[in-house]
Amino acid sequence: MRRIFILAPLLILAGCEREPAFDDRYDATAKEIEARAKAMDAEITAAEKARRANAAEGEAEPAYD
């Protein structure tokens, strides 16, 4: 019975992982935000190119409500 009380906390602690440091979490979040921003910029650029191509062909610009 004593063995259970001695081994249980050790097993619980062995299963726990250390939380990442603030700097690691910050760097990961900054990279994710930068990737999202680049994806948005690429999407906006593609939409602008399509709009210019449509305007050059003489098509009317879409109406935004």
Buried (B, 14 or more C-beta within 10 A) or exposed (E): EEEEEEEEEEEEEEEEEEEEEEEEEEEEEEEEEEEEEEEEEEEEEEEEEEEEEEEEEEEEEEEEE
